[in-house]
Amino acid sequence: MHTPRPSRSLLLAVLALSLLASLAPTRATPDEALEQAMGQMSQSLKVLEKGIEAGTAAAALEELARFEQAVIAAKAQVPPSAAGVDE
């Protein structure tokens, strides 16, 4: 039995939407935003560690998009410990 694979355009659409969502303003403080992003990355990795099979490919793709969004959000933050570091 042939299981349909997500199309390339679907993948690009999901990634584009995740990028747009990551650029949306957040109401969390910088510390909270970084903590939330790191928590989402951890949660996504736990889901993705279980492996990807034909039946879970679409859900894995969505989880990967959430992980990517969290990475982008985390990179935009400055941890509190960095405030005291000289450049």
Beta strands, then each sheet from edge to edge (+ up, - down):
end
